């Protein structure tokens, strides 16, 4: 029996996933979580074989939860579900030690087969996402540029970013300028859009 933890913030989708997996003779859902920051505690409590994590959850995103889960419960394998096929997210998922990465609009059989394969130690990744990730490549931004651009994406002003990140306003402007140039944006908003579309933010 494969013990599965499901983390999905949308109640209807979470219930549908539980219902789908309950039809499988070799799977048992041992926990249902709606927040990313609850994943590790629940997993330590119920010890699942596979954790199915939505990429976008409140409290903590699915990729960060996968990374924490890998560090604290390495025997639990992670499969990340995403609604958007952003190639940069695939690269981030692999760095977070996720064993699988599946888009939500894939057939139901893809999920159940994926859970079985991941439980058996294989990787399960949509081949189209792999091709797109290779075409897009990894983020051209440094960690600090990403941090500054992510803060700008939240809508706060340069002075607030500087305070939040303990930088001078001039340094924040330099990081934003570098980020805009590196991603080929026309301005801050365009750089945020390009980076989000690529999965770099």
PyMOL commands that set and color helices and strands:
alter all, ss='L'
color gray80, all
select helices_A, chain A and resi 11-22+36-46+62-72+87-95+108-119+127-136+143-153+158-165+169-183+188-198
alter helices_A, ss='H'
color red, helices_A
select strands_A, chain A and resi 2-7+27-33+50-54+77-82+100-103+124-125
alter strands_A, ss='S'
color yellow, strands_A
deselect
rebuild
show_as cartoon
